[in-house]
Amino acid sequence: MTVSCSSLFPFLRVILLGIGLSLFSFGSAEAQPTYGLSRGGSTYYSFIDYQRSFARPQEAMARKVDTLKKQFAAKKLSWPANYIYIRSFKYDSQLEVWVKQRPADSFRLFKVYPVCALAGSLGPKRMQGDFQVPEGFYYINEFNPTSNYYLSLGLNYPNASDKLLSDSLKPGGEIYIHGSCVTVGCIPITDQQIDELYVLAAYAREQGQHYIPVHIFPCRYDVPKSVAYLNDLTKDDPTLKDFTDQLKDAYTYFEKTKRLPVVMITDDGRYHVNEAKGLVAPKGTAATAMPTLEQKGLVASRVAPPRKLRQLGNVPDYVDQWPRYPGGAEAFARFLERVSAAVAIHLPSGITRAFLQVEFVVDKDGVPVNFTIVRGLSDANMLHQKLIEELETMPSWSPALLAKKPVPKKMLQTITIDLK
């Protein structure tokens, strides 16, 4: 791919629930074994295995994993990081990486990388071709192992705010953090640095962090020289001043707490940070919050209702031993291949391959229940229905164990549907 680079607000939509959390109310970004990622007819049983199947990520891991382990040890951090948070400062030309291990932990700074080139000026991106680096609240939605700029991590620009405030026909897109140290609107670092960042992000994704937050600020709000420049830039532009103040609320919240803020968007596209200036998130919003999925062809909702239902008690975030499919990973891969073959005829016209994600629970008696499609295709209700029916024939597993006792465990499974 070419990189171009509550009552106070009843209409608030929460877009970023401190995005270290998993989507669809998993409770936390827990480690999820991801079976069945396919490339070139092969099946990979983890996200890291899949990345290693490409030359550049494989070489990056060979070069960087050992040194990253040593850097983590020197800072008394646990490797690998289960959660990472990235924030970038345009005027200061810096990109920070923060890490933590558990949802309840505070983030700790791991490293600061210099950003080696900048296109445009301070302020948000508002249209295609303006060469602006976006400002706001995003997450990584793509790992590109064959980028024209060595390796790259894609951002979900335009987000919900950008879609309201940017050019409605040509807001622009394809914004990346990438190597090669050149840019036309992205965030470039050197190849040696993107090696590390790509590996860090891949391992966090492997541990279950599906939405890695990336916050982009115009400058550091605690550096006098930077703030002076920003104030001079915005003194005659009240709209830009208001926008940069919105971002400052999120920066201040994180600086005080070392935790990600809840960021909300009103119908006019403005950002609001939970607890900033007296704003409190409406009751119950946290339970229904989710990032906006903006991947082509995917539907960010539970597009097929669960059929084989059980009322479950507490489902722990962490277990000592994961559920085990009878016969192991190879047997599970064969089961998924049979499921794929059985439902492939129901792919929508013109689509020959699709990747769907299914959530289910292996209950404490080993029975897989509560199958739900969490990422599906538009206009593919029959495919979704048949897929659930086939998955419900899945045999019982050996259940997860916690303190030597069987417990239920949520699973997230990517399934490739291939019309051969």
Order of alpha helices (4+ residues) and beta strands (2+ residues): beta-beta-beta-alpha-alpha-beta-beta-beta-beta-beta-alpha-beta-beta-alpha-beta-alpha-alpha-beta-beta-alpha-beta-alpha-beta-beta-alpha-beta-beta-beta
